[in-house]
Amino acid sequence: MNGYNLYGLKANTDFEWHHLKRKKSYVRPDVEINLGKIDPIAPNLPKTVYTKFHTYNSNCYIQDIPSIAKYAIYGKDKIIIEPYKPIKPKAISYFLQENILPILLISNEYFLVHASAVATKDGVHLFTSQRGNGKSSLAANLCIKHECQFVSDNLCLLKWDETEQSFVTKCLDNTCKLWQNVFPQLDKNIKKYKPQLIRKGIHKYNLNFNRYACKQFKKVKTINFISVINDKIDLSTEKITGFKKINFSRSVMHSHHIARVVAKDQHLFKFSGLVAKHANFYKIDRSQLTSLSEFSNYIKDEILTETT
């Protein structure tokens, strides 16, 4: 058995989880993750969601990644993986970390936000948006070009500090994953890096950002929603207040549509209330034509500087 620390959860597995630091197996793990056969959820159950690739309720979550594996989460402490043949260990590990681990953390009542994040001396700034809108590349650019500390490229685990009356976070995974077409904008000497094949035709670069990592808990300063417009527009920022802020606080929780089913309502209500009361929300409009360099400079001047 192998042991892994998953954002504070102690996990034992009967396979090697690629890209994570392996430890000795735990005597009393929080979760067991093993390869095996998955029994489907029975049809027509109440309070159960059925889609083409997902089936879930408050007791079980099953996701099918075609040609990679089926994954099932049972309660808070058990995951079964049923790989498709031929077995692709690296791809299985990638989707386990990107798709399944967040649901496990939500089930264990962690505050998880789908966002990239960087830290300055004054606090942490989160950037949330739809997939493919440049969250990871923005965080990478702010670290490489503007001396920010790296917190996350995709998922932020927030901890409520009762003494500070604030959410705090730090870097828990120093790997920054970037799409193949984005990376040349950060480093033109791309040949010295080897991309990871996620699945057929899809590659990402896994960069070790340990030298930029924010290793101490810092207060969350802002949560920024990036809205990408197809037309050419000027960059602009709007502070979110009132009922809009409450709606944003609900939507930033990772896989919030699933969280409503697999997590306790009381947990989600507490999270939404704390975020709405204590976090500063901003909506940033940018054009799809805006370059990464221009956008990073704008964020540095308007968010990292003006909100301090």
N, C-alpha and C positions, 0 to 999 in steps of 0.2 A: 504493500500500500504506500501511496505517496501523500504527503501533507502539503497543503497550500493555505496561505492567509489571504482570504478574499474580502478585502475592505473591512477587516476586523472579524469576519466569520472564519472559524477553524474548519477546514474541509479535508476529508480523506478521499482519495480516488484510487481506482484500480488501473489507471492508465496515466501516461505522462501528459500533463497539460503544458503544451508548448507556449513559450514566451512568458511564463510565470516562474518565479524562483521556487524551486522545490525544497521542501523541508522534510524532516522525519514525520511519520504518521502520528496523529494525535491520539492519545489514550481516550479522551472524551471529546470527539469532534462535534461541532455544531451541525454539520451536514455531511452526508455520505453521497458521493457521486460515482456511479458505476455503470459499466456497459451491461446491457441486457435487453430483454424483450419487453416491449411496451404494450399493454392491453388498452385498446381504445375506450374512451368514455362512452357509456351506453347512450343511445339516441333518445331525444325528446325528454331530457331531464329538466326539471324546473331550475330557473336561475342559472342556466348554462348557455354559453355563447358558442355557436357552431359556425365556422367559416371554412374556406377551402384549405387553409394551411394552419389554422388554430382551432383548438377546442379548450374551453376553460370554464371553471367555476371557482368557488371559494376553497375547494379541497384539492383541485388538480389543474395543472396547466400543461397542455401538449402542443408542441409546435413541430411542423414538418418542414425541413429545409431540403427540397428536392435534390437528389444525387449526393447529399452530404450525410444527413442523419435525421432521425426523429428524436425529440427531446421531451421528457416529461418531468415536471416538478410535482412532488406529492407533499402537501403541507409545507412546513418550514425547513425540513431537515433531510429531504431525499430527492435526488435527481437520478433518472435512468436515461441512458443514451443508447439508441439502437441505430448503429451506423449502416449506411447503404454500402454495397460492394461495387467497386473496390474501395477499401477503407482509406480515407484521406485524413490522417491524424492531425495535420496542421489546420486544415479547414474545419474539422470538428472542434478543435480548441478555439479557433477564431469565433465561430458562431456561438459557442458556449459562453464566451466572454462578452460578446457584443449583444446577443439577443436573449440569452437565458439567465445569465447572472443578474442582470437588472431586475428581472421578475422575482428571482429568489430574494434579493435584497428588499424589494418592496414587501414581499410576504413576511419578512422578518422585521417589518416596521422601521426600515431605514428611510431617511429623507434623501431621495435620489432625484437629481435634476439632469435632464438631457441638455447639456451645455458644455462648451469649452470654457476655460477660465484661466486668467493670469492674475498675478499679484504684484502690487506696488508696495512701497513702504507704508501706505495708508490703508491697504486692504485688498480684498479680492474682488475682481470684476468678472461676472459670468456673461456669456454670450450664447443665447439660445435662438434657434431658427430651425426651419425644416431641413431635412437631410440634403446634403449637396450644396448648401448655400454658403459654405466657406468658413464654418466655425473653427475647424482644426487649423486650417491654413492661416487664419487671422491670429490665433493664439501663437502659432509657431513664429509668424512674422514679428509679432510684438516682443517675443523673447529674443529672437536673433537680432533684430534691427533696433529695438527700443529698450533693451535691458530690463524687460519684465521677468518675473519668475513664473515658471510653468506650474500650473495646478492640474489641468486636465485638457484633453483634446475632444472629449465626447460626453463623459459622465462625471458629475460632481456629487460627492457624498457630503451632505450638509449635517453638521452637528449643532444642536441648540445648546448654547452656553448660558446657563441660568444666571450666573454671576454677571456676565457682560450684557445680558439681555440682547443677545445677537446670535445669528447663525455664524459658525466658523467652519473653515475647511482648510485642507492642505493637499499637497500632491501625494496620491496613494499609488499611482502607476506612472512611472517616468517615461513611458513609451508614448511617442507622438506618432500617430498613424495618418499618413497623407496619401491621397489619391495620386496615381501615376502622372496625370496630366497637370496637377497643381505644383508638384515638387520643383520643376525647373525654375519657377518664379522665385524660389527661395535660395536655390543653389544650382548654378548653371553647370557645375562639375558633376553631373548626374551619374556618370559612368562609375564613380567610385562607390556607389551604393547599389545594393541588390534588392529589387522589389520582391515582395512576398506574393505568391499566387494564392488568391482567396478562393476563387473558383474559375472555371474556364473563361478567359478573356478579361478577368477582373484582377488587378494588381494594386497593392498598397505598399508604401515604404514605411517600415517600422524604424523610427529614429530614437536613439537613446538620448533623452533630454535630462539626464541626471544632473548635469552641470547647471541647468536652469531651474531645477526643481525647488518648489517652495516646501520646505521640510518641517516648518512650524505652523501650527494652526493660526490663521488670521481671520479677522472679521470679514464677512461678506459686505462689500461696500455698495455694489450695484448689480442688478440683474437686467440685462439688455436684450430686448427682442429685436432681431434683425429681420426687416421686411425687404425682400428683393423685388424690385419693379422692373418689368421688361423694357419700359420706355426710358429714354434718357432724362434723368432728373438730377437736381442738386441734392447732395447729402444733407439730411436734416435729422434733428433729434427732438422728441417730444416726451416730457415727463408724464408718466401714467399715474393717475390718482382716482379716488372714488371707486365706483363699481367696476370700472375697467381694471383697476388694480386687483380686485378680488378675482375676476375672471382670469387674468394673467397668472395669478398665483396658483390657480387650479391647473392651468394648462401646462405649466413648466415642469410639473412632476413627470418623470420619465414614464412613457407608456401609460398616461393618465387614464385612458379609456379601459385599460386592463386593470389598473390599480384599483378602480372602483369595485371590481369584482373580487380580486384576490387579497386585497388588504381590508382591514377593519375600517368602517366608516368613521369611527372616532379618531383613528390615526390620521386619515386624510383631512378631516375637519380641523384637527389641531395644526397640521402642516400648513394648510391654506390660510388659517387665521394668523399664524405667526409670521408667515411670509408677507401677507398683506399689510400687517401692522408695522413690521420692523425693516423690511427691505425697500430700497429705492429702485423703482422700475422706470426704464426708459425704452421707448420705441424708436429705432433708428431705421430710416428709409434710405435705401441705396439703389442705384441702378445696376442692372446686370452687366452693364458696360463699364462700371467703375473698377479700376485696377486694384489689385491687392495692395500695392504700395500706397496709392492714394487713400484707400479706405483705412489702412493701418495708421497713416499719419492723422487722419481725421479722428479716429478713435483716441489716439494719444492726446490730441489737443482738446477734444470736446468731452471725453468721458474720463480718461485717466487723470487729466489735469483739472478740468473745470469742476468735477464733482468732489475734489479733495477738500 
